[in-house]
Amino acid sequence: MVWKAILDEAHRLYSNWHTRLHDYYMMYGTKEEALMYVPDDFNDSDWKILVDYFSIPWFEIVSGKNKTNKAKQRVNHTTGSKSFLEVSYDARDRVAGKEPNMQTLW
């Protein structure tokens, strides 16, 4: 149980860090411009590797699709990295095995 909590927290921290770096990269119009402005907590060679990763076509396509899908969401997700299904599963009555009703859950 403790090990899972540690891994979940490590995943959350990594995900937030990666998102922050991608947001920083997106502030600049081009790959070349992003390479000129290395974040304070990065060295030049590591930043170049990350900028190269952010600018590959596959990453840009997936990122664009995710951005489009996020814009379509009508309900704001406020439970962090957990899906709606995971929140429902965690809130169920474990003894009776019943899922909570939607009013109770949300």
C-alpha positions as CSV (number, residue, x, y, z in Angstrom):
1,M,0.0,0.0,0.0
2,V,2.8,2.4,0.9
3,W,4.8,1.5,-2.2
4,K,1.8,2.2,-4.4
5,A,1.4,5.7,-2.8
6,I,5.1,6.4,-3.4
7,L,4.8,5.4,-7.0
8,D,1.6,7.4,-7.5
9,E,3.3,10.5,-6.1
10,A,6.4,10.0,-8.2
11,H,4.2,9.6,-11.3
12,R,2.3,12.8,-10.4
13,L,5.4,14.8,-9.9
14,Y,7.0,13.5,-13.2
15,S,3.8,14.3,-15.1
16,N,3.6,17.8,-13.7
17,W,7.3,18.4,-14.4
18,H,6.9,17.1,-18.0
19,T,3.8,19.3,-18.6
20,R,5.6,22.4,-17.2
21,L,8.5,21.8,-19.6
22,H,6.1,21.3,-22.6
23,D,4.3,24.5,-21.7
24,Y,7.6,26.3,-21.5
25,Y,8.5,24.9,-25.0
26,M,5.1,26.0,-26.4
27,M,5.7,29.6,-25.3
28,Y,8.1,29.9,-28.3
29,G,7.0,29.9,-31.9
30,T,9.7,27.6,-33.3
31,K,12.0,24.9,-32.3
32,E,15.0,27.1,-32.9
33,E,13.6,29.9,-30.7
34,A,12.9,27.4,-27.9
35,L,16.5,26.1,-28.1
36,M,17.7,29.7,-27.5
37,Y,15.9,29.9,-24.1
38,V,17.0,27.0,-21.9
39,P,15.1,26.8,-18.6
40,D,17.1,27.6,-15.5
41,D,17.1,24.0,-14.1
42,F,18.3,22.4,-17.4
43,N,21.6,22.2,-19.2
44,D,21.8,22.9,-22.9
45,S,22.2,19.3,-24.1
46,D,19.3,17.9,-22.0
47,W,17.1,20.8,-23.2
48,K,18.0,20.1,-26.9
49,I,17.0,16.4,-26.4
50,L,13.7,17.4,-24.9
51,V,13.0,20.0,-27.6
52,D,13.8,17.4,-30.3
53,Y,11.3,15.1,-28.6
54,F,8.6,17.8,-28.4
55,S,9.0,18.7,-32.0
56,I,8.8,15.2,-33.6
57,P,5.7,14.8,-35.8
58,W,4.3,11.9,-33.7
59,F,4.4,13.9,-30.5
60,E,2.9,17.0,-32.1
61,I,0.0,14.9,-33.5
62,V,-0.8,13.2,-30.2
63,S,-0.4,16.5,-28.3
64,G,-2.8,18.2,-30.8
65,K,-5.4,15.4,-30.5
66,N,-5.2,15.6,-26.7
67,K,-5.7,19.3,-26.7
68,T,-8.7,19.0,-29.0
69,N,-10.2,16.2,-26.8
70,K,-9.6,18.3,-23.6
71,A,-11.5,21.2,-25.2
72,K,-14.5,19.0,-25.8
73,Q,-14.9,18.0,-22.2
74,R,-18.0,19.5,-20.6
75,V,-17.2,18.3,-17.1
76,N,-14.1,19.6,-15.4
77,H,-12.0,16.8,-14.0
78,T,-10.8,17.7,-10.5
79,T,-9.5,14.4,-9.2
80,G,-6.0,14.7,-10.5
81,S,-4.7,11.8,-12.7
82,K,-7.5,9.4,-11.6
83,S,-10.1,8.7,-14.2
84,F,-13.8,9.0,-13.4
85,L,-14.0,5.2,-13.3
86,E,-11.2,5.0,-10.7
87,V,-12.9,7.6,-8.5
88,S,-16.1,5.7,-8.7
89,Y,-14.3,2.4,-7.9
90,D,-12.6,4.0,-4.8
91,A,-15.9,5.4,-3.5
92,R,-17.8,2.1,-3.8
93,D,-19.1,0.3,-0.7
94,R,-16.5,-2.4,-0.4
95,V,-18.6,-4.7,1.8
96,A,-21.7,-4.7,-0.3
97,G,-19.8,-4.2,-3.6
98,K,-22.1,-1.4,-4.7
99,E,-21.1,1.6,-6.7
100,P,-22.1,5.0,-5.3
101,N,-24.9,6.9,-7.1
102,M,-23.9,9.8,-9.3
103,Q,-25.3,12.5,-6.9
104,T,-23.2,11.1,-4.0
105,L,-20.1,10.7,-6.2
106,W,-20.1,14.1,-7.9
